[in-house]
Amino acid sequence: MTEQKPMTVHVLQHSHELDGCDETKLIGVYSSRASAEDAQQRLRLQPGFSDHPDDFALDAYELDIDHWMEGFVSDRC
């Protein structure tokens, strides 16, 4: 029996600080890094994003596994 390679998706987000609070936008989830990078290049020219062109984050995630396995504490902004 052959073991399947885990499926990976690429998540593109944009985060910046606004009035002392972090503001994060989920841009999209893509099947390839190249597709996510293409989206980032398109959005870098749009209003708002063009003011913060270096605030994009692109991460790869394997599906069907936990990526955050600890609790959390909330800080109100």
Secondary structure, 3 states (H helix, E strand, C coil): CCCCCCCEEEEEEEEEEECCEEEEEEEEEECCHHHHHHHHHHHCCCCCHHHCCCCEEEEEEECCCCCCCCCCCCCCC
